[in-house]
């Protein structure tokens, strides 16, 4: 991504975006160079969050048509890839509750590791009713995965 794209993607009310627009209007010179360096130093990477539609969890087959193991289902493969990635962000489980996927989380210590006082990888379980939320919370806590309640 270019620096220009970074600033263009910021919200309209962002002071950084306004400063970048000012930079674009300036003529070449020392003042423009300093403002450009200052803006570059203020750039921060965003979070890359991952969404797994938990109920859309089909089983996969090898080239001979034989069923692969349960850990190769779509949702578990994505979770495994996310767990092994270098991302420090969140994974969101949406589109229904998947008990097997929630239990699979416990195989990855990265979801309980804390770095600089923060969880390295966070889990958000998006549910539409209290029963699903309660069930997901119980399964997660039984697996040793913490939870944090968020209200709309």
C-alpha positions as CSV (number, residue, x, y, z in Angstrom):
1,X,0.0,0.0,0.0
2,X,1.3,3.4,-0.8
3,X,1.4,6.2,1.7
4,X,-1.1,8.2,-0.4
5,X,-3.6,5.3,-0.2
6,X,-3.1,5.0,3.6
7,X,-4.1,8.7,4.1
8,X,-6.9,8.5,1.6
9,X,-8.5,5.6,3.5
10,X,-8.6,7.5,6.7
11,X,-12.0,8.9,7.8
12,X,-12.8,12.4,6.5
13,X,-12.7,13.9,10.0
14,X,-9.2,12.6,10.7
15,X,-6.6,15.3,11.5
16,X,-3.9,13.2,9.7
17,X,-6.0,13.1,6.5
18,X,-6.4,16.9,6.7
19,X,-2.6,17.3,7.2
20,X,-2.0,15.1,4.2
21,X,-4.3,17.1,2.1
22,X,-2.4,20.2,3.1
23,X,0.9,18.5,2.2
24,X,-0.5,17.7,-1.3
25,X,-1.2,21.4,-1.8
26,X,2.3,22.6,-0.7
27,X,5.1,23.3,-3.1
28,X,8.3,21.3,-3.0
29,X,10.7,22.5,-0.3
30,X,11.9,22.1,3.2
31,X,8.6,22.7,4.9
32,X,6.9,20.1,2.7
33,X,9.7,17.6,3.4
34,X,9.4,18.1,7.2
35,X,5.6,17.7,7.1
36,X,5.9,14.6,5.0
37,X,8.4,13.0,7.4
38,X,6.2,13.9,10.4
39,X,3.2,12.3,8.7
40,X,5.1,9.2,7.9
41,X,6.2,8.9,11.5
42,X,2.6,9.1,12.6
43,X,1.4,6.2,10.4
44,X,0.2,3.2,12.3
45,X,-0.7,-0.3,10.9
46,X,-4.2,-1.3,11.4
47,X,-5.6,-4.5,12.7
48,X,-6.2,-7.4,10.3
49,X,-9.2,-9.2,11.8
50,X,-10.4,-12.6,10.4
51,X,-14.0,-13.7,10.1
52,X,-14.9,-17.4,10.2
53,X,-18.4,-18.3,9.3
54,X,-18.6,-21.2,11.7
55,X,-21.7,-23.0,10.4
56,X,-20.3,-23.0,6.8
57,X,-17.8,-25.6,7.8
58,X,-17.7,-28.2,5.1
59,X,-15.5,-31.3,5.1
60,X,-12.9,-31.6,2.5
61,X,-11.7,-34.5,0.4
62,X,-8.3,-35.5,-1.2
63,X,-7.8,-36.0,-4.9
64,X,-8.9,-39.6,-4.6
65,X,-12.2,-38.5,-3.1
66,X,-11.4,-39.8,0.3
67,X,-12.5,-37.7,3.3
68,X,-9.7,-35.7,5.0
69,X,-9.5,-35.6,8.8
70,X,-11.9,-33.4,10.8
71,X,-9.0,-30.9,11.3
72,X,-9.1,-30.2,7.6
73,X,-12.7,-28.8,7.6
74,X,-12.9,-25.3,6.2
75,X,-13.4,-23.5,9.5
76,X,-10.7,-25.5,11.4
77,X,-8.2,-25.0,8.6
78,X,-8.8,-21.2,8.7
79,X,-8.5,-21.1,12.5
80,X,-5.3,-23.1,12.3
81,X,-3.9,-20.8,9.7
82,X,-4.8,-17.7,11.7
83,X,-3.4,-19.2,14.9
84,X,0.0,-19.9,13.2
85,X,0.1,-16.4,11.5
86,X,2.1,-13.5,12.9
87,X,-1.1,-11.4,13.2
88,X,-1.9,-9.7,16.5
89,X,-5.6,-9.2,16.0
90,X,-9.0,-10.9,16.4
91,X,-10.8,-13.8,14.9
92,X,-14.6,-13.5,14.7
93,X,-16.8,-16.6,14.7
94,X,-20.0,-15.6,13.0
95,X,-23.0,-17.2,11.2
96,X,-23.9,-19.6,14.0
97,X,-22.4,-21.6,16.8
98,X,-20.0,-24.4,16.1
99,X,-19.2,-26.5,19.2
100,X,-16.3,-28.4,17.5
101,X,-14.7,-25.2,16.3
102,X,-14.8,-23.6,19.8
103,X,-13.3,-26.8,21.3
104,X,-10.6,-26.7,18.7
105,X,-9.3,-23.3,20.0
106,X,-7.8,-25.1,23.0
107,X,-5.2,-26.7,20.8
108,X,-3.5,-23.4,20.2
109,X,-1.8,-21.7,23.2
110,X,-1.5,-18.5,21.3
111,X,-5.1,-17.6,22.2
112,X,-4.0,-17.4,25.9
113,X,-0.6,-15.8,25.5
114,X,-0.2,-12.3,26.7
115,X,2.4,-9.9,25.3
116,X,2.8,-6.4,26.7
117,X,-0.3,-6.8,28.9
118,X,-2.5,-7.7,25.9
119,X,-3.7,-11.0,24.5
120,X,-1.9,-11.6,21.2
121,X,-4.9,-13.1,19.5
122,X,-8.4,-12.4,20.5
123,X,-11.6,-14.3,19.8
124,X,-15.0,-12.8,19.2
125,X,-18.0,-15.1,19.1
126,X,-20.9,-13.3,17.4
127,X,-24.2,-14.7,18.4
128,X,-27.8,-13.6,18.0
129,X,-29.4,-15.0,21.2
130,X,-28.6,-15.4,24.9
131,X,-28.7,-19.3,24.8
132,X,-25.9,-19.4,22.1
133,X,-23.9,-16.8,24.0
134,X,-24.2,-18.8,27.3
135,X,-23.3,-22.1,25.5
136,X,-20.3,-20.5,23.8
137,X,-19.1,-18.9,27.0
138,X,-19.3,-22.2,28.9
139,X,-17.5,-24.2,26.3
140,X,-14.8,-21.5,26.0
141,X,-14.2,-21.3,29.8
142,X,-14.1,-25.1,30.0
143,X,-11.3,-25.0,27.5
144,X,-9.4,-22.4,29.5
145,X,-10.2,-19.6,27.1
146,X,-11.2,-16.4,28.8
147,X,-14.1,-14.3,27.8
148,X,-15.1,-10.7,27.8
149,X,-18.7,-9.6,27.6
150,X,-19.4,-6.8,25.0
151,X,-22.8,-5.1,24.7
152,X,-24.2,-3.3,21.7
